[in-house]
Amino acid sequence: MRVENKVFIKSFLISGLVYAGLMAGFDYSEGQEFRIWRFLLSFLFFGIFMGLVSRYNHKKQLKKEVIETDIKRTESKTE
């Protein structure tokens, strides 16, 4: 499995569960019943969104690191 997919899955699960759990907790504190469909939709939509954002940021960071290592290599060759 590629690293980007692992980052997506971890971020999806962690952020989706935390967000959905917090929203369910706020609903419960206001006296509302637990709604499984709202919990699942919050988990899915927020989790997918955060997973995609994390995957994008991870790819962007990897490209930046590759560029920096290429610059260091070219500098060391010219010296």
C-alpha positions, -999 to 999 in steps of 0.1 A, spaced: 0 0 0 13 34 -9 22 59 18 -3 84 5 -31 59 9 -20 51 45 -20 88 53 -55 92 38 -69 62 58 -54 72 91 -65 108 88 -100 97 76 -105 74 105 -91 96 133 -106 129 122 -139 114 112 -144 96 145 -133 125 166 -155 150 148 -186 127 147 -180 118 184 -178 155 194 -210 163 174 -228 134 191 -216 146 225 -229 181 218 -262 168 207 -264 146 238 -256 176 261 -284 195 246 -309 167 253 -312 152 218 -311 115 211 -283 98 194 -289 97 157 -268 70 139 -274 85 104 -261 119 115 -231 103 132 -223 82 101 -227 111 77 -206 134 99 -180 107 101 -179 100 64 -180 136 50 -156 152 75 -133 121 74 -131 121 36 -125 158 35 -97 157 61 -82 126 45 -80 143 11 -65 174 27 -39 153 46 -30 134 15 -25 166 -5 -4 181 22 17 149 24 24 149 -13 32 186 -13 57 181 16 73 151 -2 79 172 -33 94 200 -12 118 175 4 128 161 -29 136 195 -43 156 204 -12 177 172 -14 183 179 -52 195 214 -44 219 201 -17 232 174 -41 239 200 -68 256 223 -43 278 196 -30 288 186 -65 298 221 -75 320 226 -44 
